[in-house]
Amino acid sequence: MSTAGFLAYSGLAMSRDQSRTAVAIATERDVLTELFAARRQLGWAGSNLNQVAKALNTGGDVPHLATVIADIQRAAKSVQVAADRVANRQVGEAA
């Protein structure tokens, strides 16, 4: 299953659960929004990283390598934050 397919499936599954409160739904929407944004960031960063690899493999110079790496780290941090929010929510529900 693709990442986009998983996110869409998860969003639809959450919307079908009638036992959730409005706060839980709003929190899940926020997390899904963060995950979709992180997916876009990772896509852009991955594209930039591919361009860097191509330039390095052809003997080119990569003056923006630090920027590309920072973009990837920022996107990874966004995914981590969203994953932590999901994990913390699930721990709270189990208690």
N, C-alpha and C positions, 0 to 999 in steps of 0.2 A: 504494500500500500504506500502510495506517495505521501510526502509530508502534508501537502495540501489536502489530499483525500482524508488523511487521519484527522487533521484539524476540523475539516467539514463534518466528518462522521462524529467526532467528539462533541462538537457544537450542537448537532442535531440530537444526539443522545441525551445531552444535558437538558435540552429544551423539552424533552418528552417526560422528564421526571417531575411529576406534579407535587411531590412532597417537599421540594426545596423552597426556601424562603426567598423573598425579594432581594435580601442582602446577599445570599449565596449566589443567586443568579447574576446580580450586578458584579460580584467579585469574579465569577467565572467569565463574564463578558470581558472584564478588564484583563484577565489572564489571557484569554483568547486573542484580544487585541494586541497584547504584548507579544504573543507568540507569532501572530501574523506579521507584525512589524519586524520582529527578529528574523523571521524567514526572509523578508525582503532585504534586510541588512546583510544577511549571510549570502544571499544571491548576488548582491552587488559586490560584496567583498570577495566572494569566490570568483566572480568575473574578473575583478581587478587582479587577484592572485594568479589567475590563468594568464593574464597579459604579462605579469611580472615574470612568470616562469618562461613564457615564450621569448621575452626579451633577453633573459639570462641565457637561455639555451642557444640563442643566435649570436651571443657575444655582445649584446647591447648593454647599455647602462640603465640602471633603474633608480632615478633620483628620488622617486616617491615611495620607495620601499617601506620606510618607517610609517608613512601615512596608511599604506595598505595593511600593514601589520596592526596598526592601531585600530583600523576599521574592523578587522577580524576579531580583535580582542573585545571591542565594544559590542559587537554582535553576539559573541560568545557570552559576555556578561549579561546581556539582555535575556538570552535563553536561560542562563542560570537563575536569574531573578524570577522569571516566570515559572520555572520548574520548582524553585523553592516555595513559591506561593501555592502551587498545586500541592506539593508535599505537605506543607504546613496546614492547608485546608483539610487534607485527608486525615492527618493526624488528629486534628480538632474534631472531625466527625466520628473518629473511632473512639474518642474518649467519652 
